[in-house]
Amino acid sequence: MRTKWCRAFPGLAEEVGHARRFVAALLEERGPVDDAVLVVSELATNAVRHSLSGAAGGWFVVVVSFGDDSDLVRIEVVDVGGEREPHLRDVTDREEGGRGLALVAACAKDWGIKSWPDGRTVWADLVREGA
């Protein structure tokens, strides 16, 4: 059986820290805390900066899920969407920023994007500690 926790946050930059603490508290005994905190930080920051989640009245949702028999933890950030689609950038680019999804890809066993009519979900599967 898969267990899920979710929490909605206002689409404000200062809420990214709250999202990190939410994920860290859920995974404290189950790991991988450091990778999960990094992933949610990057995905939530992207939602606030690069989607309509950061507009007035915007929001994003963080979902954490795993099963008792699973060696994976899934971190998802649901945003309001917008004109720009998330994509990996060339990490050799000397421009500041734009490396968030590359960091997520480096931490995750797998990751992806699901688009919805009124938003999108960016997710990452992380290997649980001791798995």
Secondary structure, 3 states (H helix, E strand, C coil): CEEEEEEEEECCCCHHHHHHHHHHHHHCCCCCHHHHHHHHHHHHHHHHHHCHHHCCCCEEEEEEEEECCCCEEEEEEEECCCCCCCCCCCCCCCCCCCCHHHHHHHHCCEEEEEEECCEEEEEEEEECCCC
